[in-house]
Amino acid sequence: MANIIIHQNKITSREDLLEVCPFNALEWEGDALVTNAACKMCKLCVKKGPEGVFEFEEDEIVVVDKSLWKGIAVYVDHDNGNIHPVTHELIGKAREMAAKIDHPVYGVFMGSGITKKADELLAYGVDEIFVYDHEALTHFRIEPYTAVMEDFINRHKPSIVLVGGTTIGRSLAPRAAARFRTGLTADCTILDVQENTDLDQIRPAFGGNIMAHIQTPAHRPQFATVRYKIFSAPVCVDPTGVVTVCDVEEKMLESRIRVLEVAEKQISESIEDAEVIVVAGRGVKQEKDMAMVRRLADLLGGRVAATRPLIEAGWAEPKTQIGLSGRTVKPKLIITCGVSGSVQFAAGMNNSDLIMAIDNDPSASIFDIAHIGIRGDLYDILPDLIEKLEATEKNVCTADLTA
């Protein structure tokens, strides 16, 4: 690994040497100057320290033969054969990128009794689906699932592997990437591919204050996870792909985990699947005022969501939070009420079909992404909007009774 080398024989004075590092990563061990765990490899000591004392030793970079790696693989996330929609979205993005570099799109499907389900994915434009069907893969266990993914990659050498940012995907992707000593970028919001097959992976970083552009040009495969609702599912086409059933060797199924019992989780409606969402932000001053937001959502047949300050205040359930530390949504209509529009929040909803923002701050960031912006006090605007919707609802009901 990269290292800072300190040439002790070139130190002529101990004075001010520790101050060369702003992170306090230099210290004396007897007469020897050494680095400690605070070293960030920023190389400031090399630039600002006494000449010849500090030297940065680079890792030897092994260049990968990119021509040996071809294809974009999508892990098929499912629950007892019921395919998670994030898989469809990733197939759509994979098809888009594969067309640019003339690569095939693969599906990696592992589980028990799933072979017939694989045909459903062909309509989304997958060129080949590799099915690992075995009773021992009925329940997700990290060791066999990682072994199966490793087997697939060793056999078919895809250049890119896309995994949904689900509970299973976030466990499987880093394990598989570690097997190949390659990079993994989590929760990407933008993906693109260059002509040389290098994957452009863009995701918010440092709390959403910047967008990090990440590449792994010297390694293959390239791994990325993506949350649900970031991309759009593709339009179905006449299937031309094939399903390939793969052998599952016994050594792949070895695990120290035993599944003793599976408890069914109560299914609840999620804001991720809502077509209309009304979001309460910091502009809502009191918890009782959430009733106004709920009423608007009810009239529109939608669901209520909230930003982080309101979640922390206990005014809304954590599962209704939108943003980097919450859920990603893509409704047909989203109305934000008193939401400033931080980068963290915007990253969780900026792909919505129609964004309507209500805020009294004309410089609020939410207006930069809103399709319709209303500048004003939500305590004036929401009651008026609710009154008009109630009147419309009443007129419709009256008309129905008359008919």
C-alpha positions as YAML, in Angstrom:
chain: A
units: angstrom
residues:
- id: 1
  name: MET
  ca: [0.00, 0.00, 0.00]
- id: 2
  name: ALA
  ca: [1.03, 3.66, -0.39]
- id: 3
  name: ASN
  ca: [3.30, 4.91, 2.35]
- id: 4
  name: ILE
  ca: [5.11, 7.98, 3.67]
- id: 5
  name: ILE
  ca: [8.84, 7.26, 4.07]
- id: 6
  name: ILE
  ca: [10.74, 9.41, 6.54]
- id: 7
  name: HIS
  ca: [14.51, 9.58, 5.93]
- id: 8
  name: GLN
  ca: [15.81, 9.92, 9.49]
- id: 9
  name: ASN
  ca: [19.39, 10.61, 8.38]
- id: 10
  name: LYS
  ca: [18.28, 13.79, 6.58]
- id: 11
  name: ILE
  ca: [16.67, 15.38, 9.64]
- id: 12
  name: THR
  ca: [18.93, 18.22, 10.70]
- id: 13
  name: SER
  ca: [16.63, 19.82, 13.29]
- id: 14
  name: ARG
  ca: [13.66, 18.64, 15.35]
- id: 15
  name: GLU
  ca: [12.27, 22.15, 15.64]
- id: 16
  name: ASP
  ca: [8.87, 22.76, 13.99]
- id: 17
  name: LEU
  ca: [8.86, 19.35, 12.27]
- id: 18
  name: LEU
  ca: [5.65, 18.24, 13.99]
- id: 19
  name: GLU
  ca: [3.88, 21.37, 12.76]
- id: 20
  name: VAL
  ca: [4.42, 20.36, 9.14]
- id: 21
  name: CYS
  ca: [1.34, 18.12, 9.39]
- id: 22
  name: PRO
  ca: [-1.99, 19.93, 10.07]
- id: 23
  name: PHE
  ca: [-3.58, 16.60, 11.13]
- id: 24
  name: ASN
  ca: [-1.08, 15.92, 13.97]
- id: 25
  name: ALA
  ca: [0.00, 12.73, 12.21]
- id: 26
  name: LEU
  ca: [3.70, 13.17, 13.06]
- id: 27
  name: GLU
  ca: [5.22, 12.24, 16.41]
- id: 28
  name: TRP
  ca: [8.55, 11.36, 17.97]
- id: 29
  name: GLU
  ca: [9.35, 7.83, 19.14]
- id: 30
  name: GLY
  ca: [12.63, 8.41, 20.92]
- id: 31
  name: ASP
  ca: [14.91, 9.93, 18.31]
- id: 32
  name: ALA
  ca: [12.84, 8.68, 15.35]
- id: 33
  name: LEU
  ca: [10.14, 10.72, 13.61]
- id: 34
  name: VAL
  ca: [7.17, 8.53, 12.65]
- id: 35
  name: THR
  ca: [3.63, 8.83, 11.29]
- id: 36
  name: ASN
  ca: [0.61, 7.70, 13.31]
- id: 37
  name: ALA
  ca: [-2.93, 6.58, 12.47]
- id: 38
  name: ALA
  ca: [-4.00, 10.18, 11.77]
- id: 39
  name: CYS
  ca: [-1.99, 10.24, 8.53]
- id: 40
  name: LYS
  ca: [-4.28, 10.90, 5.55]
- id: 41
  name: MET
  ca: [-1.63, 10.49, 2.83]
- id: 42
  name: CYS
  ca: [-2.27, 14.09, 1.79]
- id: 43
  name: LYS
  ca: [1.46, 14.54, 1.00]
- id: 44
  name: LEU
  ca: [1.60, 18.00, 2.60]
- id: 45
  name: CYS
  ca: [4.68, 16.90, 4.53]
- id: 46
  name: VAL
  ca: [6.41, 16.07, 1.24]
- id: 47
  name: LYS
  ca: [5.54, 19.49, -0.18]
- id: 48
  name: LYS
  ca: [6.15, 21.66, 2.90]
- id: 49
  name: GLY
  ca: [8.65, 19.68, 4.94]
- id: 50
  name: PRO
  ca: [12.46, 19.96, 4.80]
- id: 51
  name: GLU
  ca: [13.83, 18.86, 1.47]
- id: 52
  name: GLY
  ca: [14.52, 15.12, 1.25]
- id: 53
  name: VAL
  ca: [13.08, 14.21, 4.66]
- id: 54
  name: PHE
  ca: [9.67, 12.99, 3.47]
- id: 55
  name: GLU
  ca: [9.01, 10.77, 0.47]
- id: 56
  name: PHE
  ca: [5.72, 9.39, -0.81]
- id: 57
  name: GLU
  ca: [5.94, 5.80, -2.02]
- id: 58
  name: GLU
  ca: [3.26, 4.91, -4.57]
- id: 59
  name: ASP
  ca: [1.55, 1.54, -4.86]
- id: 60
  name: GLU
  ca: [2.55, -0.44, -7.91]
- id: 61
  name: ILE
  ca: [-0.44, -0.23, -10.25]
- id: 62
  name: VAL
  ca: [-1.23, -3.46, -12.08]
- id: 63
  name: VAL
  ca: [-2.96, -2.63, -15.37]
- id: 64
  name: VAL
  ca: [-5.95, -4.84, -16.11]
- id: 65
  name: ASP
  ca: [-6.60, -6.13, -19.63]
- id: 66
  name: LYS
  ca: [-10.02, -4.58, -20.19]
- id: 67
  name: SER
  ca: [-10.56, -6.53, -23.39]
- id: 68
  name: LEU
  ca: [-10.98, -9.70, -21.31]
- id: 69
  name: TRP
  ca: [-13.98, -8.25, -19.49]
- id: 70
  name: LYS
  ca: [-17.22, -7.78, -21.40]
- id: 71
  name: GLY
  ca: [-20.84, -7.31, -20.39]
- id: 72
  name: ILE
  ca: [-22.93, -5.50, -17.81]
- id: 73
  name: ALA
  ca: [-24.41, -7.79, -15.17]
- id: 74
  name: VAL
  ca: [-27.41, -7.02, -12.97]
- id: 75
  name: TYR
  ca: [-28.03, -8.94, -9.77]
- id: 76
  name: VAL
  ca: [-31.68, -10.06, -9.68]
- id: 77
  name: ASP
  ca: [-32.99, -9.07, -6.27]
- id: 78
  name: HIS
  ca: [-36.08, -11.04, -5.27]
- id: 79
  name: ASP
  ca: [-38.13, -12.47, -2.44]
- id: 80
  name: ASN
  ca: [-39.18, -16.07, -3.11]
- id: 81
  name: GLY
  ca: [-39.11, -15.37, -6.84]
- id: 82
  name: ASN
  ca: [-40.95, -12.03, -6.61]
- id: 83
  name: ILE
  ca: [-38.50, -9.75, -8.37]
- id: 84
  name: HIS
  ca: [-37.82, -6.38, -6.74]
- id: 85
  name: PRO
  ca: [-38.58, -3.49, -9.16]
- id: 86
  name: VAL
  ca: [-35.10, -2.03, -8.58]
- id: 87
  name: THR
  ca: [-33.87, -4.91, -10.75]
- id: 88
  name: HIS
  ca: [-35.97, -3.69, -13.67]
- id: 89
  name: GLU
  ca: [-34.60, -0.17, -13.23]
- id: 90
  name: LEU
  ca: [-31.01, -1.41, -13.24]
- id: 91
  name: ILE
  ca: [-31.66, -3.47, -16.37]
- id: 92
  name: GLY
  ca: [-32.88, -0.31, -18.08]
- id: 93
  name: LYS
  ca: [-29.71, 1.59, -17.13]
- id: 94
  name: ALA
  ca: [-27.58, -1.42, -18.11]
- id: 95
  name: ARG
  ca: [-29.19, -1.55, -21.55]
- id: 96
  name: GLU
  ca: [-28.57, 2.16, -22.02]
- id: 97
  name: MET
  ca: [-24.88, 1.87, -21.16]
- id: 98
  name: ALA
  ca: [-24.37, -1.44, -22.97]
- id: 99
  name: ALA
  ca: [-25.59, 0.12, -26.22]
- id: 100
  name: LYS
  ca: [-22.77, 2.68, -26.02]
- id: 101
  name: ILE
  ca: [-20.00, 0.06, -25.77]
- id: 102
  name: ASP
  ca: [-21.64, -2.83, -27.66]
- id: 103
  name: HIS
  ca: [-21.73, -5.12, -24.62]
- id: 104
  name: PRO
  ca: [-24.36, -7.70, -23.63]
- id: 105
  name: VAL
  ca: [-26.60, -7.34, -20.57]
- id: 106
  name: TYR
  ca: [-26.63, -10.25, -18.15]
- id: 107
  name: GLY
  ca: [-28.91, -11.15, -15.26]
- id: 108
  name: VAL
  ca: [-27.59, -13.11, -12.26]
- id: 109
  name: PHE
  ca: [-30.51, -14.93, -10.64]
- id: 110
  name: MET
  ca: [-29.93, -17.14, -7.60]
- id: 111
  name: GLY
  ca: [-32.46, -18.87, -5.35]
- id: 112
  name: SER
  ca: [-34.70, -21.93, -5.19]
- id: 113
  name: GLY
  ca: [-37.53, -22.74, -7.62]
- id: 114
  name: ILE
  ca: [-36.86, -19.60, -9.63]
- id: 115
  name: THR
  ca: [-36.05, -20.94, -13.11]
- id: 116
  name: LYS
  ca: [-39.53, -20.27, -14.51]
- id: 117
  name: LYS
  ca: [-39.45, -16.73, -13.11]
- id: 118
  name: ALA
  ca: [-36.36, -15.94, -15.18]
- id: 119
  name: ASP
  ca: [-38.45, -15.77, -18.37]
- id: 120
  name: GLU
  ca: [-40.16, -12.62, -17.02]
- id: 121
  name: LEU
  ca: [-36.88, -10.70, -17.18]
- id: 122
  name: LEU
  ca: [-36.26, -11.43, -20.86]
- id: 123
  name: ALA
  ca: [-39.01, -8.96, -21.79]
- id: 124
  name: TYR
  ca: [-36.94, -6.16, -20.23]
- id: 125
  name: GLY
  ca: [-34.18, -6.68, -22.79]
- id: 126
  name: VAL
  ca: [-31.71, -8.93, -20.96]
- id: 127
  name: ASP
  ca: [-29.46, -10.83, -23.38]
- id: 128
  name: GLU
  ca: [-28.77, -13.77, -21.08]
- id: 129
  name: ILE
  ca: [-29.96, -14.71, -17.62]
- id: 130
  name: PHE
  ca: [-27.77, -17.05, -15.60]
- id: 131
  name: VAL
  ca: [-29.88, -19.00, -13.13]
- id: 132
  name: TYR
  ca: [-28.43, -20.71, -10.07]
- id: 133
  name: ASP
  ca: [-31.37, -22.75, -8.77]
- id: 134
  name: HIS
  ca: [-30.81, -24.86, -5.66]
- id: 135
  name: GLU
  ca: [-32.75, -25.62, -2.51]
- id: 136
  name: ALA
  ca: [-29.81, -24.43, -0.38]
- id: 137
  name: LEU
  ca: [-30.24, -20.96, -1.91]
- id: 138
  name: THR
  ca: [-33.85, -20.63, -0.73]
- id: 139
  name: HIS
  ca: [-32.90, -18.13, 1.97]
- id: 140
  name: PHE
  ca: [-30.23, -15.47, 1.67]
- id: 141
  name: ARG
  ca: [-27.03, -16.49, 3.39]
- id: 142
  name: ILE
  ca: [-24.02, -14.38, 2.64]
- id: 143
  name: GLU
  ca: [-21.41, -17.12, 2.10]
- id: 144
  name: PRO
  ca: [-23.18, -19.17, -0.61]
- id: 145
  name: TYR
  ca: [-24.62, -16.12, -2.34]
- id: 146
  name: THR
  ca: [-21.17, -14.54, -2.50]
- id: 147
  name: ALA
  ca: [-19.68, -17.81, -3.77]
- id: 148
  name: VAL
  ca: [-22.28, -17.99, -6.54]
- id: 149
  name: MET
  ca: [-21.60, -14.40, -7.57]
- id: 150
  name: GLU
  ca: [-17.87, -15.13, -7.58]
- id: 151
  name: ASP
  ca: [-18.45, -18.20, -9.74]
- id: 152
  name: PHE
  ca: [-20.48, -16.20, -12.25]
- id: 153
  name: ILE
  ca: [-17.86, -13.45, -12.50]
- id: 154
  name: ASN
  ca: [-14.99, -15.91, -12.90]
- id: 155
  name: ARG
  ca: [-16.82, -17.72, -15.70]
- id: 156
  name: HIS
  ca: [-18.21, -14.77, -17.67]
- id: 157
  name: LYS
  ca: [-16.03, -11.79, -16.68]
- id: 158
  name: PRO
  ca: [-18.54, -8.90, -16.83]
- id: 159
  name: SER
  ca: [-16.95, -5.47, -16.95]
- id: 160
  name: ILE
  ca: [-19.64, -3.93, -14.73]
- id: 161
  name: VAL
  ca: [-21.86, -5.39, -11.99]
- id: 162
  name: LEU
  ca: [-24.94, -3.45, -10.83]
- id: 163
  name: VAL
  ca: [-26.70, -4.32, -7.58]
- id: 164
  name: GLY
  ca: [-29.83, -2.81, -6.04]
- id: 165
  name: GLY
  ca: [-29.33, -0.84, -2.84]
- id: 166
  name: THR
  ca: [-31.62, -3.16, -0.87]
- id: 167
  name: THR
  ca: [-30.88, -4.94, 2.40]
- id: 168
  name: ILE
  ca: [-29.57, -7.98, 0.52]
- id: 169
  name: GLY
  ca: [-27.77, -5.96, -2.15]
- id: 170
  name: ARG
  ca: [-25.89, -3.87, 0.39]
- id: 171
  name: SER
  ca: [-24.66, -7.06, 2.03]
- id: 172
  name: LEU
  ca: [-23.78, -8.98, -1.13]
- id: 173
  name: ALA
  ca: [-22.07, -6.28, -3.23]
- id: 174
  name: PRO
  ca: [-19.19, -5.41, -0.87]
- id: 175
  name: ARG
  ca: [-18.47, -9.09, -0.15]
- id: 176
  name: ALA
  ca: [-18.30, -9.91, -3.84]
- id: 177
  name: ALA
  ca: [-16.21, -6.83, -4.65]
- id: 178
  name: ALA
  ca: [-13.74, -7.76, -1.90]
- id: 179
  name: ARG
  ca: [-13.27, -11.20, -3.50]
- id: 180
  name: PHE
  ca: [-11.92, -9.48, -6.61]
- id: 181
  name: ARG
  ca: [-10.07, -6.69, -4.79]
- id: 182
  name: THR
  ca: [-11.99, -4.18, -6.84]
- id: 183
  name: GLY
  ca: [-13.86, -0.98, -6.09]
- id: 184
  name: LEU
  ca: [-17.48, -0.53, -5.07]
- id: 185
  name: THR
  ca: [-19.40, 2.73, -5.15]
- id: 186
  name: ALA
  ca: [-22.55, 2.66, -3.01]
- id: 187
  name: ASP
  ca: [-25.80, 4.56, -3.59]
- id: 188
  name: CYS
  ca: [-24.92, 5.99, -7.01]
- id: 189
  name: THR
  ca: [-27.33, 8.58, -8.37]
- id: 190
  name: ILE
  ca: [-25.76, 8.87, -11.84]
- id: 191
  name: LEU
  ca: [-24.09, 6.16, -13.92]
- id: 192
  name: ASP
  ca: [-22.46, 6.40, -17.33]
- id: 193
  name: VAL
  ca: [-19.82, 4.48, -19.23]
- id: 194
  name: GLN
  ca: [-16.91, 5.63, -21.36]
- id: 195
  name: GLU
  ca: [-15.84, 4.12, -24.67]
- id: 196
  name: ASN
  ca: [-13.00, 2.26, -22.93]
- id: 197
  name: THR
  ca: [-15.65, 0.62, -20.63]
- id: 198
  name: ASP
  ca: [-14.64, 2.66, -17.54]
- id: 199
  name: LEU
  ca: [-17.72, 3.24, -15.39]
- id: 200
  name: ASP
  ca: [-18.50, 6.81, -14.32]
- id: 201
  name: GLN
  ca: [-20.02, 6.53, -10.86]
- id: 202
  name: ILE
  ca: [-21.45, 9.70, -9.34]
- id: 203
  name: ARG
  ca: [-22.88, 9.93, -5.83]
- id: 204
  name: PRO
  ca: [-23.33, 12.58, -3.13]
- id: 205
  name: ALA
  ca: [-20.46, 12.80, -0.64]
- id: 206
  name: PHE
  ca: [-19.56, 14.71, 2.53]
- id: 207
  name: GLY
  ca: [-23.18, 14.81, 3.65]
- id: 208
  name: GLY
  ca: [-24.39, 15.70, 0.18]
- id: 209
  name: ASN
  ca: [-22.34, 18.90, -0.06]
- id: 210
  name: ILE
  ca: [-20.50, 17.69, -3.16]
- id: 211
  name: MET
  ca: [-21.07, 15.15, -5.92]
- id: 212
  name: ALA
  ca: [-18.18, 12.69, -6.04]
- id: 213
  name: HIS
  ca: [-17.15, 11.33, -9.46]
- id: 214
  name: ILE
  ca: [-15.60, 7.91, -8.87]
- id: 215
  name: GLN
  ca: [-13.80, 5.57, -11.29]
- id: 216
  name: THR
  ca: [-11.94, 2.28, -10.94]
- id: 217
  name: PRO
  ca: [-9.97, 2.24, -14.22]
- id: 218
  name: ALA
  ca: [-7.32, -0.25, -13.09]
- id: 219
  name: HIS
  ca: [-9.68, -2.96, -11.81]
- id: 220
  name: ARG
  ca: [-12.42, -5.22, -13.10]
- id: 221
  name: PRO
  ca: [-15.23, -5.82, -12.55]
- id: 222
  name: GLN
  ca: [-16.61, -2.45, -11.51]
- id: 223
  name: PHE
  ca: [-19.29, -2.67, -8.79]
- id: 224
  name: ALA
  ca: [-22.01, -0.13, -8.03]
- id: 225
  name: THR
  ca: [-25.17, -0.18, -5.93]
- id: 226
  name: VAL
  ca: [-28.18, 1.98, -6.73]
- id: 227
  name: ARG
  ca: [-31.27, 2.72, -4.67]
- id: 228
  name: TYR
  ca: [-34.80, 1.99, -5.80]
- id: 229
  name: LYS
  ca: [-36.49, 4.80, -7.77]
- id: 230
  name: ILE
  ca: [-33.25, 6.40, -9.00]
- id: 231
  name: PHE
  ca: [-33.67, 5.19, -12.59]
- id: 232
  name: SER
  ca: [-36.72, 4.39, -14.72]
- id: 233
  name: ALA
  ca: [-37.76, 0.88, -15.63]
- id: 234
  name: PRO
  ca: [-37.39, 0.15, -19.37]
- id: 235
  name: VAL
  ca: [-40.23, -0.43, -21.79]
- id: 236
  name: CYS
  ca: [-40.73, -4.13, -22.38]
- id: 237
  name: VAL
  ca: [-39.65, -5.51, -25.76]
- id: 238
  name: ASP
  ca: [-40.05, -8.77, -27.64]
- id: 239
  name: PRO
  ca: [-37.69, -11.10, -25.78]
- id: 240
  name: THR
  ca: [-34.65, -12.27, -27.72]
- id: 241
  name: GLY
  ca: [-32.45, -13.34, -24.81]
- id: 242
  name: VAL
  ca: [-31.87, -16.78, -23.39]
- id: 243
  name: VAL
  ca: [-32.01, -18.39, -19.95]
- id: 244
  name: THR
  ca: [-28.98, -20.45, -18.95]
- id: 245
  name: VAL
  ca: [-29.30, -22.75, -15.95]
- id: 246
  name: CYS
  ca: [-25.94, -23.08, -14.19]
- id: 247
  name: ASP
  ca: [-24.56, -25.92, -12.11]
- id: 248
  name: VAL
  ca: [-24.32, -25.24, -8.39]
- id: 249
  name: GLU
  ca: [-21.32, -26.98, -6.89]
- id: 250
  name: GLU
  ca: [-21.60, -28.21, -3.32]
- id: 251
  name: LYS
  ca: [-18.61, -26.17, -2.19]
- id: 252
  name: MET
  ca: [-20.53, -22.99, -3.10]
- id: 253
  name: LEU
  ca: [-23.24, -23.88, -0.62]
- id: 254
  name: GLU
  ca: [-21.04, -24.15, 2.46]
- id: 255
  name: SER
  ca: [-22.20, -21.80, 5.22]
- id: 256
  name: ARG
  ca: [-21.89, -21.40, 8.96]
- id: 257
  name: ILE
  ca: [-25.34, -19.79, 9.03]
- id: 258
  name: ARG
  ca: [-28.43, -21.90, 9.73]
- id: 259
  name: VAL
  ca: [-31.87, -20.48, 9.04]
- id: 260
  name: LEU
  ca: [-34.01, -21.65, 11.96]
- id: 261
  name: GLU
  ca: [-37.16, -19.68, 11.26]
- id: 262
  name: VAL
  ca: [-38.48, -17.11, 8.82]
- id: 263
  name: ALA
  ca: [-40.99, -14.59, 10.16]
- id: 264
  name: GLU
  ca: [-43.17, -12.81, 7.65]
- id: 265
  name: LYS
  ca: [-42.87, -9.06, 7.90]
- id: 266
  name: GLN
  ca: [-46.12, -7.14, 7.90]
- id: 267
  name: ILE
  ca: [-46.42, -5.38, 4.56]
- id: 268
  name: SER
  ca: [-47.02, -1.64, 4.86]
- id: 269
  name: GLU
  ca: [-47.47, 1.03, 2.25]
- id: 270
  name: SER
  ca: [-44.25, 2.82, 1.39]
- id: 271
  name: ILE
  ca: [-43.74, 6.38, 0.21]
- id: 272
  name: GLU
  ca: [-41.48, 4.90, -2.48]
- id: 273
  name: ASP
  ca: [-44.55, 3.49, -4.25]
- id: 274
  name: ALA
  ca: [-46.78, 6.56, -3.81]
- id: 275
  name: GLU
  ca: [-47.79, 8.49, -6.93]
- id: 276
  name: VAL
  ca: [-48.54, 11.68, -4.95]
- id: 277
  name: ILE
  ca: [-46.47, 12.86, -1.95]
- id: 278
  name: VAL
  ca: [-46.85, 15.94, 0.25]
- id: 279
  name: VAL
  ca: [-43.66, 16.73, 2.16]
- id: 280
  name: ALA
  ca: [-43.52, 18.64, 5.45]
- id: 281
  name: GLY
  ca: [-40.32, 20.58, 6.05]
- id: 282
  name: ARG
  ca: [-38.81, 22.85, 8.67]
- id: 283
  name: GLY
  ca: [-41.34, 25.52, 7.72]
- id: 284
  name: VAL
  ca: [-44.00, 23.57, 9.63]
- id: 285
  name: LYS
  ca: [-43.77, 25.23, 13.05]
- id: 286
  name: GLN
  ca: [-45.78, 22.93, 15.32]
- id: 287
  name: GLU
  ca: [-46.58, 19.24, 15.41]
- id: 288
  name: LYS
  ca: [-50.32, 19.93, 15.36]
- id: 289
  name: ASP
  ca: [-49.87, 21.69, 12.01]
- id: 290
  name: MET
  ca: [-48.98, 18.31, 10.46]
- id: 291
  name: ALA
  ca: [-52.75, 17.75, 10.32]
- id: 292
  name: MET
  ca: [-52.92, 20.40, 7.61]
- id: 293
  name: VAL
  ca: [-50.30, 18.57, 5.55]
- id: 294
  name: ARG
  ca: [-52.08, 15.23, 6.05]
- id: 295
  name: ARG
  ca: [-55.39, 16.73, 4.95]
- id: 296
  name: LEU
  ca: [-53.84, 17.97, 1.70]
- id: 297
  name: ALA
  ca: [-52.34, 14.55, 1.07]
- id: 298
  name: ASP
  ca: [-55.69, 12.84, 1.73]
- id: 299
  name: LEU
  ca: [-57.50, 15.13, -0.71]
- id: 300
  name: LEU
  ca: [-54.95, 14.31, -3.40]
- id: 301
  name: GLY
  ca: [-54.97, 10.59, -2.67]
- id: 302
  name: GLY
  ca: [-51.32, 10.74, -1.67]
- id: 303
  name: ARG
  ca: [-49.01, 10.09, 1.27]
- id: 304
  name: VAL
  ca: [-47.23, 12.35, 3.74]
- id: 305
  name: ALA
  ca: [-43.43, 12.49, 3.92]
- id: 306
  name: ALA
  ca: [-41.05, 14.64, 5.95]
- id: 307
  name: THR
  ca: [-37.52, 15.99, 6.10]
- id: 308
  name: ARG
  ca: [-34.94, 15.01, 8.68]
- id: 309
  name: PRO
  ca: [-35.59, 17.80, 11.28]
- id: 310
  name: LEU
  ca: [-39.22, 16.74, 11.61]
- id: 311
  name: ILE
  ca: [-38.28, 13.07, 11.88]
- id: 312
  name: GLU
  ca: [-35.82, 13.88, 14.66]
- id: 313
  name: ALA
  ca: [-38.50, 15.94, 16.41]
- id: 314
  name: GLY
  ca: [-40.76, 12.89, 16.39]
- id: 315
  name: TRP
  ca: [-43.45, 14.52, 14.26]
- id: 316
  name: ALA
  ca: [-43.32, 11.83, 11.57]
- id: 317
  name: GLU
  ca: [-42.22, 8.21, 11.26]
- id: 318
  name: PRO
  ca: [-38.61, 7.57, 10.15]
- id: 319
  name: LYS
  ca: [-39.81, 5.50, 7.18]
- id: 320
  name: THR
  ca: [-41.38, 8.67, 5.72]
- id: 321
  name: GLN
  ca: [-38.09, 10.58, 5.54]
- id: 322
  name: ILE
  ca: [-36.92, 11.60, 2.07]
- id: 323
  name: GLY
  ca: [-33.24, 12.16, 1.33]
- id: 324
  name: LEU
  ca: [-29.81, 10.58, 1.44]
- id: 325
  name: SER
  ca: [-30.39, 9.20, 4.94]
- id: 326
  name: GLY
  ca: [-34.01, 8.30, 4.12]
- id: 327
  name: ARG
  ca: [-35.95, 7.08, 1.10]
- id: 328
  name: THR
  ca: [-35.63, 7.87, -2.59]
- id: 329
  name: VAL
  ca: [-38.94, 8.59, -4.32]
- id: 330
  name: LYS
  ca: [-40.14, 9.24, -7.84]
- id: 331
  name: PRO
  ca: [-43.86, 10.12, -7.71]
- id: 332
  name: LYS
  ca: [-45.95, 11.69, -10.43]
- id: 333
  name: LEU
  ca: [-46.50, 14.71, -8.15]
- id: 334
  name: ILE
  ca: [-44.61, 15.89, -5.09]
- id: 335
  name: ILE
  ca: [-45.56, 19.02, -3.12]
- id: 336
  name: THR
  ca: [-42.98, 20.36, -0.68]
- id: 337
  name: CYS
  ca: [-44.24, 22.54, 2.16]
- id: 338
  name: GLY
  ca: [-41.62, 24.68, 3.88]
- id: 339
  name: VAL
  ca: [-38.72, 22.59, 2.56]
- id: 340
  name: SER
  ca: [-35.54, 24.56, 1.83]
- id: 341
  name: GLY
  ca: [-34.25, 21.93, -0.59]
- id: 342
  name: SER
  ca: [-30.84, 20.88, 0.71]
- id: 343
  name: VAL
  ca: [-28.67, 18.71, -1.53]
- id: 344
  name: GLN
  ca: [-29.34, 15.76, 0.79]
- id: 345
  name: PHE
  ca: [-33.11, 16.12, 0.38]
- id: 346
  name: ALA
  ca: [-33.01, 16.90, -3.35]
- id: 347
  name: ALA
  ca: [-31.01, 13.75, -4.06]
- id: 348
  name: GLY
  ca: [-33.95, 11.72, -2.77]
- id: 349
  name: MET
  ca: [-36.69, 13.28, -4.92]
- id: 350
  name: ASN
  ca: [-35.31, 15.30, -7.84]
- id: 351
  name: ASN
  ca: [-36.42, 12.68, -10.40]
- id: 352
  name: SER
  ca: [-40.10, 13.23, -9.59]
- id: 353
  name: ASP
  ca: [-42.33, 13.87, -12.62]
- id: 354
  name: LEU
  ca: [-43.75, 17.14, -11.24]
- id: 355
  name: ILE
  ca: [-42.28, 19.09, -8.33]
- id: 356
  name: MET
  ca: [-44.35, 21.84, -6.71]
- id: 357
  name: ALA
  ca: [-42.58, 23.86, -4.02]
- id: 358
  name: ILE
  ca: [-44.13, 26.17, -1.41]
- id: 359
  name: ASP
  ca: [-41.70, 28.30, 0.59]
- id: 360
  name: ASN
  ca: [-41.47, 31.90, 1.80]
- id: 361
  name: ASP
  ca: [-37.72, 32.19, 1.14]
- id: 362
  name: PRO
  ca: [-37.17, 33.38, -2.47]
- id: 363
  name: SER
  ca: [-33.58, 32.08, -2.40]
- id: 364
  name: ALA
  ca: [-34.51, 28.57, -1.22]
- id: 365
  name: SER
  ca: [-32.67, 25.87, -3.16]
- id: 366
  name: ILE
  ca: [-35.89, 23.95, -3.71]
- id: 367
  name: PHE
  ca: [-36.90, 26.48, -6.36]
- id: 368
  name: ASP
  ca: [-33.87, 25.48, -8.45]
- id: 369
  name: ILE
  ca: [-35.36, 22.04, -9.08]
- id: 370
  name: ALA
  ca: [-39.09, 22.77, -8.79]
- id: 371
  name: HIS
  ca: [-41.28, 22.81, -11.89]
- id: 372
  name: ILE
  ca: [-43.82, 25.02, -10.10]
- id: 373
  name: GLY
  ca: [-42.71, 27.39, -7.36]
- id: 374
  name: ILE
  ca: [-45.03, 29.28, -5.01]
- id: 375
  name: ARG
  ca: [-43.28, 31.90, -2.87]
- id: 376
  name: GLY
  ca: [-45.29, 32.57, 0.22]
- id: 377
  name: ASP
  ca: [-46.24, 31.46, 3.71]
- id: 378
  name: LEU
  ca: [-47.48, 27.85, 3.71]
- id: 379
  name: TYR
  ca: [-49.88, 28.84, 6.51]
- id: 380
  name: ASP
  ca: [-51.63, 31.11, 4.00]
- id: 381
  name: ILE
  ca: [-51.33, 28.88, 0.94]
- id: 382
  name: LEU
  ca: [-52.22, 25.42, 2.28]
- id: 383
  name: PRO
  ca: [-55.59, 26.37, 3.89]
- id: 384
  name: ASP
  ca: [-56.64, 28.08, 0.66]
- id: 385
  name: LEU
  ca: [-55.53, 25.10, -1.43]
- id: 386
  name: ILE
  ca: [-57.31, 22.66, 0.90]
- id: 387
  name: GLU
  ca: [-60.50, 24.75, 0.79]
- id: 388
  name: LYS
  ca: [-60.53, 24.71, -3.02]
- id: 389
  name: LEU
  ca: [-59.90, 20.96, -3.17]
- id: 390
  name: GLU
  ca: [-62.65, 20.30, -0.62]
- id: 391
  name: ALA
  ca: [-65.05, 22.43, -2.66]
- id: 392
  name: THR
  ca: [-64.13, 20.49, -5.78]
- id: 393
  name: GLU
  ca: [-64.61, 17.19, -3.98]
- id: 394
  name: LYS
  ca: [-68.00, 18.35, -2.66]
- id: 395
  name: ASN
  ca: [-69.14, 19.42, -6.12]
- id: 396
  name: VAL
  ca: [-68.12, 16.06, -7.58]
- id: 397
  name: CYS
  ca: [-70.01, 14.18, -4.86]
- id: 398
  name: THR
  ca: [-73.10, 16.36, -5.40]
- id: 399
  name: ALA
  ca: [-72.96, 15.76, -9.14]
- id: 400
  name: ASP
  ca: [-72.77, 12.00, -8.54]
- id: 401
  name: LEU
  ca: [-75.81, 12.08, -6.26]
- id: 402
  name: THR
  ca: [-77.79, 14.15, -8.79]
- id: 403
  name: ALA
  ca: [-76.94, 11.74, -11.55]
...
